[in-house]
């Protein structure tokens, strides 16, 4: 799952070397915190959050096999 998020995020940003993912498990489920360069936050979120929503949809669909709730949070440095 982490690799999927990393590949998609690196394709979207201008600074792919700054893409980092932290994995945490809390009451909500498995949380992937995606951290990107401050100048790339808008590219990952997209207009009206469309790209972020699409990223979350793809990850949620891929996570069906794990039977766990997966959440992607986008964080700027």
N, C-alpha and C positions, 0 to 999 in steps of 0.2 A: 504494500500500500504506500509506504514511504517513497519507494522508487517511482511509483506512478505520479505522485504529487510533485516530486523533484523534476521529472522529465517534462511535465506540463508547464510547471512554473519557469523552468529555465528557457523554454521555448518562447515564453511571453515577454521576458524582461531584457533590458539592455545590459545588466550586470549579472550574468548567470553565476559568477563565482560567489556572489553574496547571498545566494539562496540557501537558507538553512531550515531544517525541520526538526522540531522537538516533539517527542511523543510522550504524552502523559495519560494516565487513566484516572478518571474521577467519577463522581456520581452521575454525570451526564453520559459517560461512555468513554471510548478511546478518543482522545483529543490530539490532533496534529496541529501544532502551531507553526505556521509558515511565516518565516521572517525573510524580508527582501530589502534591498537598498531603498532608502527613503524616496528616491526619484522614481522608483518602479512600482510603488504601491498602487498608483492609479491604473497602471497597465494590468495589474493582477486583479484589481477590483472591476475595472471596466465601467462603461457608462451605465448608470443606474444599477450597478452591481451585477450586470449580466454575466460577465466572465467568472466572477466569484461564484455565482449561482450554478453555472455550468460545471465548474470545477468540483463543487460540492456534490452535484448530481452524479458525475462520473465516479467519484470516490465512493459515494453511497451505494451505487450500483455494483461496484467491484467488491464492496464489503459484505454483500448479501451472503456469501459463502461462510464468513466468519461468525455470523449470527450475533454480532456486536454492533452497537450504535457507534458510528464514526462521525466525528465532527472536525471540520477544517476551520481554524481561526487564522486570520491574516493579521500579522503584526509588523509594524515598521520598526526599524532600529532606532 
